[in-house]
Amino acid sequence: MGTPEHAAADGATASWAGRAVGLAGSCHPAPVVVVTAMTAVMVVTSGQSTARGVLTTAAVLAGQLSIGWCNDAFDARRDIAAGRHDKPVVDGAIEVRHVWVAAYVALALCVPLSLACGVRAGTVHLAGVAAAWAYDLRLKATAWSWVPYAVGFATLPSFVALGLPGQPWPPWWVVTAGALLGVGAHLGDVLPDIPSDLALGVRGWPHRFGPDGARLLLPVPLVTATAVLALGPAGPPGRWGATALALAVLVAATGTVMGRRRERTAFGAAVVVAAVDVALLVLRGTGVR
C-alpha cells in the first residue's frame, strides 16, 4: 500500500503529465511541425552551417509555439462558447493561464534565438512572429486577416537567407512565393471553421466569401505561388518548374470542378498544390545562397 507521500507524488506527476499533453495539443502541433520542418529543409539546402542551422530552426520552433499557444489562450472563451472539444482548454486538460505562460516563455526564448542568427536576420524573423501575434490578438476578425500570414511566410526564407555569410536577401520570387503560400495557408486553415466562426461574429477575410467562395478561392494563391517559383528565376523554368506548374494547374482545376459536390476534394487538391509549392520553394530556395 502506498504512503500518502507516494500518492501525492503520483498525483503531481499525473498533473504535470496532463499539463504537458494539454500544452502539446494547444500549440497547434500540425502547423508547428510543418513550418519548422520546412524551415529545417530550407536551412539544409541553403548551405547554412550546422550551428547556425540549429539556431535558425530552434528560433522558428520557439516562434511557432508562441503563436499557437497565444492563439488558443486568446480564443479560449470563444472556443468554450462554440463547444470546441478538440481544444484542450475547453476540455479542461490545461488552464488558460498556463497556456498564456507557455506562450510568453516561448516568445521570450524566440527573441535571443532569432538575434543570435544576426541582427538583420533576427529582426526579420521577429517581425514575422509579431505579425502572427497581431493576427491572434486582433487581425483575425478583420478584412486584413490575410496580411500576417503573408508576412509570416515571406519572412521565413528571408530569415534563412540573412543568416548566411554576407547576409544576402533572397530573390524577390522566393519572398513573393512565400507570401502567396501564406495566403493559401490562411484560407485552408480557416475554411473548416467558417460556419462556426460566423456564428460567433468572426468575419476575417476568408469569412467574407463564405464557405463556398473561400473553397473556390483557396487554390488561386497556391497556383500563383507555383507560377512565381517556376517562372521567377532567370532563364527557362526547366523540367521541374514546368512539370510543377502543369501539375498545380491540373490538380487545382480538378479540385475546383469536383469540389462543387465533394468539398473535401477541393481542399485535398489545395493540399497537393501546396505540397508542390513547398517542394519547389525548397528546390528553388537554393537561390538564396
C-alpha positions in Angstrom: 0.0 0.0 0.0 1.4 3.4 -0.9 2.0 6.1 1.6 0.3 9.5 1.4 3.6 10.9 0.2 3.6 8.4 -2.7 0.0 9.2 -3.6 0.8 12.9 -3.6 3.9 12.3 -5.8 1.9 10.2 -8.2 -0.8 12.9 -8.4 1.7 15.6 -9.0 3.3 13.5 -11.8 -0.1 12.9 -13.4 -0.9 16.6 -13.1 2.3 17.6 -14.8 1.9 14.9 -17.5 -1.7 16.1 -18.1 -0.5 19.7 -18.4 2.2 18.6 -20.8 -0.3 16.8 -23.0 -2.6 19.8 -22.8 0.1 22.2 -23.8 1.1 20.0 -26.7 -2.4 20.0 -28.0 -2.8 23.7 -27.5 0.2 24.8 -29.6 -1.5 23.8 -32.9 1.0 21.0 -33.4 0.4 20.3 -37.1 1.3 23.9 -38.3 4.2 24.0 -35.8 5.7 20.8 -37.2 5.1 21.7 -40.8 6.6 25.2 -40.6 9.6 24.1 -38.5 10.3 21.1 -40.8 10.0 23.3 -43.9 12.5 25.8 -42.3 14.9 22.9 -41.4 14.9 21.7 -45.1 15.5 25.3 -46.3 18.4 25.6 -43.9 20.0 22.4 -45.2 19.5 23.3 -48.9 20.7 26.9 -48.3 24.1 25.7 -47.0 24.0 27.2 -43.5 26.5 25.8 -41.1 25.3 23.2 -38.6 25.4 25.5 -35.6 23.6 28.3 -37.4 21.1 25.9 -38.9 20.2 24.6 -35.4 19.8 28.2 -34.1 17.6 29.1 -37.0 15.4 26.1 -36.7 15.1 26.5 -32.9 14.1 30.1 -33.3 11.4 29.2 -35.7 10.2 26.4 -33.4 10.0 28.8 -30.4 8.2 31.4 -32.5 5.6 28.9 -33.8 5.0 27.5 -30.4 4.4 31.0 -29.0 2.0 31.8 -31.8 0.0 28.6 -31.4 -0.3 29.0 -27.6 -1.3 32.7 -27.9 -4.0 31.7 -30.4 -5.5 29.1 -28.1 -5.3 31.2 -25.0 -6.8 34.3 -26.5 -9.6 32.3 -28.2 -10.4 30.2 -25.1 -13.7 32.0 -24.3 -14.8 31.8 -27.9 -13.9 28.1 -28.2 -15.8 27.3 -25.0 -18.9 29.1 -26.3 -18.6 27.2 -29.6 -18.1 23.8 -27.7 -14.8 23.2 -29.4 -14.0 19.9 -27.6 -10.9 19.4 -29.8 -9.3 22.2 -27.8 -7.5 21.2 -24.6 -8.6 24.4 -22.8 -12.2 23.6 -23.5 -11.9 20.0 -22.2 -10.1 21.2 -19.1 -6.9 19.4 -19.9 -5.0 22.7 -19.4 -5.8 26.0 -17.8 -5.8 29.2 -19.9 -3.3 30.8 -17.6 -0.8 28.0 -18.2 -1.2 28.4 -21.9 -0.5 32.1 -21.6 2.6 31.4 -19.6 3.8 29.0 -22.2 3.2 31.5 -25.0 5.2 34.2 -23.2 8.1 31.8 -22.3 8.3 30.6 -25.9 8.3 34.2 -27.1 11.0 35.2 -24.7 13.1 32.3 -26.0 12.4 33.2 -29.6 13.9 36.7 -29.2 17.5 35.7 -28.3 17.5 32.7 -30.5 16.5 34.9 -33.5 19.0 37.6 -32.8 21.7 35.0 -32.3 21.4 34.4 -36.1 22.3 38.0 -36.8 20.6 41.3 -36.0 19.1 41.7 -39.6 18.0 38.0 -39.8 16.6 38.1 -36.2 14.8 41.3 -36.8 13.1 40.0 -39.9 12.0 36.8 -38.1 10.7 38.6 -35.1 8.7 40.9 -37.4 7.0 37.8 -38.8 6.3 36.5 -35.3 4.9 39.9 -34.3 2.6 39.8 -37.3 1.3 36.4 -36.2 0.7 37.6 -32.7 -1.2 40.6 -34.2 -3.3 38.1 -36.1 -4.1 36.2 -32.9 -4.9 39.3 -30.8 -6.7 41.5 -33.3 -6.5 41.0 -37.1 -8.1 37.5 -37.2 -11.6 39.0 -37.2 -10.9 41.8 -39.8 -10.6 42.0 -43.5 -6.8 42.2 -43.0 -6.5 38.7 -41.6 -4.5 37.5 -44.6 -1.7 40.0 -44.1 0.0 38.3 -41.0 0.1 35.0 -42.9 1.6 36.6 -46.0 4.2 38.5 -43.9 5.0 35.5 -41.7 5.6 33.1 -44.6 7.6 35.7 -46.5 9.9 36.2 -43.6 10.9 32.5 -43.3 13.1 32.3 -46.5 14.4 35.8 -45.7 15.4 34.6 -42.2 17.2 31.7 -43.6 19.0 33.8 -46.3 20.0 36.6 -44.0 21.6 34.0 -41.7 24.1 33.1 -44.4 27.6 34.7 -44.7 27.3 38.1 -46.2 23.6 38.3 -45.1 22.1 38.2 -48.6 18.4 39.0 -49.2 16.7 36.2 -51.0 15.4 36.7 -54.6 12.1 38.6 -54.9 10.4 35.5 -56.3 11.2 33.4 -53.2 9.7 36.1 -50.9 6.7 36.5 -53.1 6.0 32.8 -53.3 6.3 32.5 -49.6 3.8 35.3 -49.1 1.4 33.6 -51.5 1.8 30.3 -49.7 0.9 32.1 -46.5 -2.3 33.5 -48.0 -3.2 30.0 -49.2 -2.4 28.6 -45.7 -4.7 31.1 -44.2 -7.6 30.1 -46.5 -7.0 26.4 -45.8 -6.6 26.9 -42.1 -9.8 28.9 -41.7 -12.0 27.1 -44.2 -13.3 24.3 -41.9 -14.3 26.8 -39.1 -16.0 29.4 -41.2 -19.6 28.4 -40.3 -18.9 28.3 -36.5 -16.8 31.5 -36.7 -19.5 33.4 -38.5 -22.0 32.2 -35.8 -19.7 33.8 -33.2 -19.3 37.1 -35.2 -15.8 36.5 -36.5 -15.5 38.0 -40.0 -12.0 37.6 -41.2 -11.0 37.9 -44.9 -12.0 34.3 -45.9 -15.3 34.5 -44.0 -16.5 37.4 -46.2 -16.5 35.0 -49.2 -18.5 32.3 -47.3 -17.5 28.6 -47.3 -18.2 28.1 -51.0 -16.4 31.3 -52.1 -13.4 30.5 -49.8 -13.2 27.0 -51.1 -13.1 28.2 -54.7 -10.5 30.9 -53.9 -8.2 28.5 -52.0 -6.2 27.2 -55.0 -5.6 30.7 -56.5 -2.7 31.9 -54.3 -1.2 28.4 -54.3 -1.2 28.1 -58.1 0.1 31.6 -58.4 2.9 30.7 -56.0 3.8 27.8 -58.2 3.9 30.1 -61.2 6.2 32.5 -59.4 8.5 29.8 -58.3 8.6 28.2 -61.8 8.9 31.4 -63.8 10.5 33.8 -61.4 14.2 32.8 -61.8 16.1 34.0 -64.8 16.0 31.6 -67.8 13.5 28.9 -68.7 11.6 27.2 -65.9 13.3 23.9 -66.6 11.8 20.4 -66.4 10.9 20.5 -62.7 9.4 24.0 -62.9 7.3 23.3 -66.0 6.1 20.0 -64.6 5.2 21.5 -61.2 3.2 24.3 -62.8 1.3 22.0 -65.1 0.5 19.6 -62.2 -0.6 22.5 -60.0 -3.0 23.9 -62.6 -4.4 20.4 -63.4 -4.9 19.5 -59.7 -6.4 22.8 -58.8 -8.8 22.8 -61.8 -9.9 19.2 -60.9 -10.4 20.1 -57.3 -12.5 23.2 -58.2 -14.8 21.3 -60.5 -15.3 18.2 -58.3 -15.4 20.3 -55.1 -18.8 21.6 -56.1 -20.2 18.2 -55.0 -17.5 17.0 -52.7 -16.0 19.7 -50.5 -13.1 17.5 -49.3 -11.9 17.1 -52.9 -11.3 20.9 -53.3 -9.4 21.0 -50.0 -7.4 17.9 -50.8 -6.5 19.4 -54.2 -5.3 22.6 -52.5 -3.1 20.5 -50.1 -1.5 18.8 -53.1 -0.8 22.1 -54.8 0.7 23.5 -51.5 2.9 20.4 -51.3 4.1 21.1 -54.8 4.8 24.7 -53.9 6.8 23.7 -50.8 8.9 21.3 -52.8 9.6 23.9 -55.4 10.3 26.5 -52.8 12.9 24.2 -51.3 14.4 23.4 -54.6 14.4 27.0 -55.9 15.3 28.2 -52.4 18.9 27.2 -53.1 19.0 30.5 -54.9 19.2 32.3 -51.6 22.9 31.3 -51.4 
